[in-house]
Amino acid sequence: MTLENAIRERIKELANKNNITINKVSTLAGLTHTTLLAFMNNETHDPRISTLLHICEAFDIDLKEFFNSSLFKNVIEE
């Protein structure tokens, strides 16, 4: 799995765990809906670390916890 896809899957996983939609994640993260949806729909690539930080804030976790997932154990180069 590529890093981008692992990040997408992790966002979906956390949204499901918290029982919120991707639109709600963008609102809680202070991002525009189009910004997050474009990434989630593979229309944009390589999210900024600051964007990931805002997404983590939406889930009330830190970056370390975000990346502490088996999804990132076998990431391949893109």
N, C-alpha and C positions, 0 to 999 in steps of 0.2 A: 504494500500500500504506500502511496506517496504521502509526503508530509501534509500537503494540502488536503488530501482526502481523509487523513487521520484527524486533522483539525475539524473538518466538517462533521465527521462521525462523532467526535467528542462533543461538539456543540449540540448535535442532535441528542446524544446520550444524556447530557446534562439537562437539556430542555425537557426531555421525557421524564427524567428522574424528578425534576421540579414541577412537572405537570404544567408547563408553560409553552406557548407557541414561539416560533422564531421571531414573529413580529413583536411579541412581548419582550423577548430577549433584547431586541434592538432598542426598544423603548427604555428598558431598565439600564441598558448600557450607554444610553445617550447617543446612539447612532441613528442615522436615518434608516428607514426600513429598506430603501433601495440599496444602501451600502451593504448591509448584511445579507439581504436576499440575493444580490448579485454574486457575492462570494459563495453562498450556499448553493446557488444554481450553476456554479462553475463558469460564470460570466466574467469574473475578475479573479485574480490570482495573488498569491503571496500577501496575506494580510499583514499589516504593520503590527509590530509588537505592542504599540500603544492601543491599537484596536483590540487585540487579544486581551490586554489588561482591562479595558472597559467591559469586554464580554465576561471576564472573570469577576469583575465587580458586580455584574448583573446576577451572577450565581453565588455571590458572597464567598468566593474562594480566591486563592492566590495563584500565580502562574505555575508555581511548583505543583500544586494540586491539580491544575488543569492538565499538565503534561504527565502526571503520575497515573498513567493508564496503560494497559496492555496494548492499546491501539498504537502506541509509539515505539514499541519494542522492536518491531521489524520493518520500520520505515525504510523505503528504498529511495535512492537518488532519483530525482525527476528528470 
